[in-house]
Amino acid sequence: LTFEKGTSFWVRREEGGLRSVPEETEREMYGLAMDRLPEAGLIQYEISNFAREGYACRHNEVYWSGDEYYGHGPGGARYLDGRRATNHRSVTTWLSRMERGESPLMDEERLEPEGRGRELLFLGLRRVAGVERADFKRRTGFGLDELVGETIRKHVTRGLMEDTGSGIRLTREGRFLADSVIEDYLA
């Protein structure tokens, strides 16, 4: 569990009402989930998600596959035509801007090709299926080995990733350390 600043969990932890689980306990619990949930018919399809066959969260799959999405209203986020944008979170600000015919956007960013490639990679590595080389090349113009070959080899050697030839994915051990492995691809 991650304690996000500004949430009630954050406040409760700061006040002493909640505390973090020791890392070893967290690892043990995650391992048990990976072992036992499949016995109950739940398939792991993403680092932190399990579902019955055909019931994976389509909403999350859009994000992890790097597809376009559009969110409306206050705080709505979107990714369209290589641009990521977020609306103002304040209902008052969002409404007043809309009433004046102004853009409700709080921020907007255009992703450069290499940045987009690295983003698709880190999003795809959250999925148990990983990243397919041909799809990555088609969508980014980059080959995986061209963009991050040395990093792939490092993590394969450490047993944190598997290279199937047609793609790459985290191993079971790699899923335990997913944040630090994925962070390597953003550098």
C-alpha positions in Angstrom: 0.0 0.0 0.0 1.3 3.4 -0.9 0.4 6.3 1.3 -0.3 9.3 -1.1 0.1 12.7 0.4 -3.3 14.5 0.7 -5.3 11.3 1.2 -7.1 10.2 4.4 -4.7 7.3 4.6 -1.8 9.7 4.6 -3.4 11.8 7.4 -4.2 8.8 9.5 -0.7 7.5 9.2 0.7 10.9 10.1 -1.6 10.9 13.2 -0.4 7.4 14.2 -3.7 5.7 13.3 -2.1 3.6 10.5 1.4 2.3 9.9 3.2 0.9 7.0 3.5 -2.9 6.8 7.2 -4.0 7.0 8.6 -4.6 3.5 9.2 -8.4 4.2 5.6 -8.9 5.3 4.4 -7.0 2.2 6.5 -9.2 0.0 5.2 -12.4 1.7 1.6 -11.2 1.3 2.2 -10.5 -2.4 3.8 -13.9 -2.9 0.8 -15.6 -1.3 -1.6 -13.6 -3.6 0.4 -14.8 -6.6 0.3 -18.4 -5.4 -3.2 -18.7 -4.1 -5.4 -16.5 -6.2 -4.8 -18.6 -9.3 -6.1 -21.6 -7.3 -9.3 -19.7 -6.9 -9.6 -19.0 -10.7 -8.1 -15.5 -10.6 -5.4 -14.8 -13.2 -2.8 -12.2 -12.6 -2.9 -9.8 -15.6 -1.1 -6.8 -14.2 1.3 -6.2 -11.3 -1.4 -5.5 -8.8 -4.5 -6.9 -10.5 -6.1 -10.4 -10.7 -9.4 -11.4 -12.4 -11.3 -14.3 -13.7 -10.8 -15.0 -17.4 -12.5 -12.3 -19.5 -13.0 -9.9 -16.5 -9.8 -7.9 -16.5 -10.5 -4.2 -15.9 -10.9 -2.7 -19.4 -10.4 0.8 -17.9 -7.0 0.0 -16.6 -6.1 -2.0 -19.7 -6.4 1.1 -21.8 -3.7 2.8 -19.6 -1.3 -0.1 -19.5 -1.5 -0.7 -23.2 -0.8 2.9 -23.9 -4.0 3.5 -25.8 -5.7 6.9 -26.1 -8.3 7.9 -23.5 -10.4 11.0 -22.7 -11.6 12.1 -19.3 -14.3 14.9 -19.0 -15.1 17.2 -16.2 -13.0 18.6 -13.3 -9.7 16.7 -13.0 -10.4 14.7 -16.2 -7.2 13.5 -17.9 -6.7 12.5 -21.5 -4.1 11.2 -23.8 -4.8 12.0 -27.5 -2.6 12.4 -30.6 0.6 12.2 -28.5 -0.6 14.9 -26.1 -1.4 14.3 -22.4 -3.6 16.9 -20.6 -5.4 17.4 -17.4 -8.4 19.6 -16.6 -8.5 21.9 -13.5 -9.4 19.8 -10.5 -11.4 22.6 -8.9 -15.1 22.4 -9.8 -15.4 26.2 -9.5 -12.4 26.9 -11.7 -13.5 24.3 -14.3 -17.1 25.6 -14.4 -16.1 29.3 -14.6 -13.6 28.6 -17.5 -16.2 26.5 -19.4 -18.8 29.3 -18.9 -16.4 31.9 -20.3 -15.6 29.6 -23.3 -12.1 29.1 -22.1 -10.1 25.9 -22.0 -10.5 23.9 -18.8 -7.0 22.5 -19.1 -4.6 22.9 -16.2 -1.7 21.4 -18.0 -0.7 19.9 -21.3 2.3 18.0 -22.5 3.4 16.7 -25.9 5.5 13.6 -25.7 8.6 13.3 -27.9 9.1 10.0 -29.7 11.7 8.6 -27.4 9.7 9.7 -24.3 6.6 8.1 -25.7 8.6 4.9 -26.4 9.9 4.8 -22.8 6.4 5.5 -21.5 4.9 2.6 -23.5 7.6 0.4 -22.2 7.0 1.1 -18.5 3.3 0.9 -18.9 3.5 -2.4 -20.8 5.9 -3.9 -18.2 3.1 -3.5 -15.6 1.2 -6.1 -17.6 2.1 -9.7 -16.9 2.1 -10.3 -20.7 4.8 -7.6 -21.0 5.8 -5.8 -24.2 5.8 -7.4 -27.7 8.8 -6.3 -29.9 6.8 -6.0 -33.2 4.0 -4.0 -31.6 6.5 -1.7 -29.8 8.3 -1.0 -33.1 5.1 -0.4 -35.0 3.8 2.1 -32.4 7.0 3.9 -31.6 9.4 3.5 -34.6 12.0 2.2 -32.1 13.2 -1.3 -31.6 13.3 -2.4 -28.0 17.0 -3.4 -28.3 17.8 -0.1 -30.0 16.2 1.9 -27.2 16.9 -0.1 -24.1 18.8 -3.2 -25.1 21.5 -2.9 -22.4 18.9 -2.4 -19.7 17.0 -5.5 -20.9 20.1 -7.6 -20.8 21.0 -6.4 -17.3 17.6 -7.4 -15.9 17.5 -10.7 -17.8 20.9 -11.5 -16.3 19.6 -10.7 -12.8 16.5 -12.9 -13.3 14.1 -10.0 -13.1 13.0 -10.1 -16.7 12.4 -12.7 -19.3 13.2 -12.2 -23.0 11.1 -14.5 -25.1 12.6 -13.3 -28.4 9.3 -11.8 -29.5 8.9 -9.7 -26.3 10.0 -9.0 -22.8 8.2 -9.3 -19.4 8.9 -9.2 -15.7 9.6 -12.6 -14.1 7.9 -13.4 -10.8 10.9 -12.0 -8.9 10.8 -9.0 -11.2 7.2 -8.3 -10.2 8.3 -8.0 -6.5 10.8 -5.3 -7.6 8.7 -3.8 -10.4 9.0 -0.2 -9.4 12.8 -0.2 -9.4 13.1 -2.3 -12.5 10.7 -0.1 -14.5 12.4 3.0 -13.2 15.6 1.9 -15.0 13.8 2.2 -18.3 12.9 5.9 -17.7 16.5 7.1 -17.4 
